[in-house]
Amino acid sequence: MTERELIEYHIVESLRALEAEAEGELELAQFLRANTKSRLMNMSDKALWELANITADPPERTISQAFNELKTTRLN
């Protein structure tokens, strides 16, 4: 799987986890979030930066802030 495919898959799975949680499917949401974290751990910093660039929401969050949040998630 390419880094771009990992990024796209990460985004889709994150949205699925949010939907599952909203529908009260907490076990599924927890499972999807665990998979998301596992995927983040396999991404290079370059891929994380690209993901941060996609998910940053200026002016609320800069790309650097999003990148640091992703790195922190990956480490915890």
C-alpha positions as CSV (number, residue, x, y, z in Angstrom):
1,M,0.0,0.0,0.0
2,T,1.4,3.4,-1.0
3,E,1.6,6.2,1.5
4,R,-1.1,8.1,-0.4
5,E,-3.3,5.0,-0.1
6,L,-2.6,4.8,3.6
7,I,-3.6,8.5,3.9
8,E,-6.8,8.0,2.0
9,Y,-7.7,4.9,4.0
10,H,-6.9,6.7,7.3
11,I,-9.4,9.5,6.4
12,V,-12.1,7.0,5.4
13,E,-11.7,4.9,8.5
14,S,-11.7,8.0,10.7
15,L,-15.0,9.1,9.2
16,R,-16.4,5.6,9.7
17,A,-15.4,5.6,13.3
18,L,-17.2,8.9,13.8
19,E,-20.3,7.6,12.1
20,A,-20.3,4.4,14.2
21,E,-20.0,6.4,17.4
22,A,-22.9,8.7,16.3
23,E,-25.0,5.6,15.7
24,G,-24.2,4.2,19.2
25,E,-21.9,1.4,17.9
26,L,-19.2,2.1,20.4
27,E,-17.3,-1.2,20.0
28,L,-17.0,-0.7,16.3
29,A,-15.9,2.9,16.8
30,Q,-13.2,1.8,19.2
31,F,-12.0,-1.0,16.9
32,L,-11.8,1.5,13.9
33,R,-9.8,4.0,16.1
34,A,-7.4,1.3,17.1
35,N,-6.8,0.4,13.4
36,T,-6.4,4.1,12.7
37,K,-3.7,4.4,15.4
38,S,-1.9,1.3,14.0
39,R,-1.9,2.8,10.5
40,L,-0.5,6.1,11.8
41,M,2.3,4.2,13.4
42,N,3.3,2.8,10.0
43,M,3.3,6.2,8.3
44,S,6.5,8.0,7.6
45,D,6.8,11.6,8.8
46,K,6.4,12.7,5.2
47,A,3.1,10.9,4.9
48,L,2.0,12.3,8.3
49,W,2.8,15.8,7.0
50,E,0.7,15.2,3.9
51,L,-2.2,13.9,6.1
52,A,-1.8,17.0,8.3
53,N,-1.9,19.2,5.2
54,I,-5.2,17.6,4.2
55,T,-6.8,17.7,7.7
56,A,-5.6,21.1,8.9
57,D,-8.5,23.5,9.2
58,P,-7.1,27.1,9.0
59,P,-7.3,29.4,10.8
60,E,-8.2,27.1,13.7
61,R,-5.3,24.7,13.2
62,T,-2.1,25.1,11.2
63,I,-0.5,22.3,9.3
64,S,2.2,22.2,11.9
65,Q,-0.3,21.9,14.7
66,A,-2.1,19.1,12.9
67,F,1.2,17.3,12.2
68,N,2.2,17.5,15.9
69,E,-1.2,16.2,16.9
70,L,-0.8,13.2,14.6
71,K,2.7,12.5,15.8
72,T,1.5,12.7,19.4
73,T,-1.3,10.3,18.6
74,R,1.1,7.9,17.0
75,L,3.4,8.0,20.1
76,N,0.6,7.4,22.7
